Amino acid sequence: MNIIPDSNEEYESKEYWDQRYRSEDRDASFDWFKSYSQISGLLSEFIRPESRILMLGCGNSKLSEEMYDAGYKNITNVDFSTVLIDNMREKHRLKRPEMQWLEMDVRSLTFDNESFDVAIDKGTMDAMMTSKGDVWNPLPQVVENCTKEVDQVIRVLRSQTGVFLYLTFGQPHFRRRYLQKKGTSLEIKELGEAFHYYLYILKMSN
């Protein structure tokens, strides 16, 4: 299977990702944007080794395994691809036994309120923004999907100390609308030189 879909809209589809992961070798990996080695110092400003971490739309990125090997043992990975979760659970079962892999949609998380210290999104929300349309005036479905994810993340983070870290190439005037929420504070860090990435840091402050 060609990993590049026929249309960008396929990035939103569970069927596309199941088919893609089914066709790939179990040891294959793909990282959107920055690698862990490039952002580890930045992440350590917001994450402690004992933090309970939620990885949103984990895919087969190496971020979780590299964070685990660096001492962050309490990581729960979620993705809506059944194939991916089964593969990753088996791949890491012996070497990283404390890490969890759960089939779950980021728009409808089933965790209890205030279950996590940190949530990380590295490209997942971006995949929900691939529908054709005006980037200045996104389709209602895009707005709904992104709003659902952020609302769910806020619900499962600790109300006083939780942090949502969102890494993307999306510029602030396109992303801020989804992240400015009552009872939170938003900080934005620009990364890179020739090509810029952005780390959005949403802190719970209720």
C-alpha positions, -999 to +999 in steps of 0.1 A: +000+000+000+012+035-008+013+054+025+003+086+007-035+085+004-053+095-028-068+125-010-059+143+022-094+135+036-084+099+040-061+109+069-094+113+089-105+077+082-101+048+105-103+025+075-073+042+059-051+038+090-062+002+096-053-007+060-020+012+062-009-004+095-020-038+082+003-034+051+033-022+071+059-042+089+052-044+126+085-027+133+078+002+110+075+037+125+066+071+114+070+104+133+052+136+124+072+167+129+100+167+155+116+136+171+119+130+208+156+139+208+147+173+193+121+182+219+131+162+250+145+193+268+113+212+261+091+184+272+110+180+305+099+215+314+063+202+317+066+165+324+080+147+355+092+110+355+062+102+377+036+120+355+007+101+342+009+108+304-018+103+278-005+100+242-033+111+218-035+093+185-002+076+191+002+059+158+035+040+154+056+070+164+087+063+184+078+091+208+063+069+235+089+042+235+118+068+236+101+087+264+096+054+283+132+045+278+142+079+291+123+072+324+087+082+317+071+049+326+034+059+331+023+063+295-011+054+281-013+054+243-046+057+225-055+054+188-086+045+169-069+020+147-075-016+160-047-029+139-022-004+152-030-009+189-028-047+185+006-044+168+020-019+193+008-038+223+025-070+211+057-051+200+063-035+234+048-063+256+081-076+269+105-047+267+081-020+280+055-038+301+042-008+320+031+011+289-006+008+280-021+006+245-059+012+241-081+015+211-100+048+216-111+078+197-096+111+210-130+127+205-147+104+230-122+093+256-136+069+282-112+078+311-125+092+343-123+129+349-089+143+360-071+110+352-039+124+337-012+150+344-001+155+308-017+149+274+004+150+242-009+155+206+018+154+179-002+156+146-034+140+156-056+171+156-039+181+123-052+149+107-088+160+115-082+193+096-075+177+062-109+182+047-111+205+017-122+240+025-111+275+035-084+274+063-097+307+075-133+294+077-130+256+083-159+232+077-183+227+107-172+190+109-135+201+114-145+226+141-166+200+158-140+173+157-112+195+170-134+210+197-144+175+209-108+165+212-098+195+232-129+193+255-122+157+262-085+164+270-095+191+294-119+168+311-094+140+317-065+163+328-060+173+365-080+205+370-053+224+388-021+211+374-028+193+341-010+203+309-019+197+272+010+198+248+001+201+211+029+200+185+020+211+150+031+231+120-003+250+123+002+287+129-015+304+158-041+322+138-054+288+126-051+268+159-057+293+187-095+291+182-096+255+194-073+260+224-086+291+241-109+277+268-123+291+300-103+281+330-071+275+311-040+295+300-024+292+266+013+296+258+028+292+223+064+284+215+078+287+180+103+260+171+127+256+141+144+280+118+137+277+080+105+258+087+085+266+118+067+243+142+046+254+171+042+239+206+009+249+222+010+246+259-025+246+275-024+247+313-054+239+335-060+266+360-095+261+375 
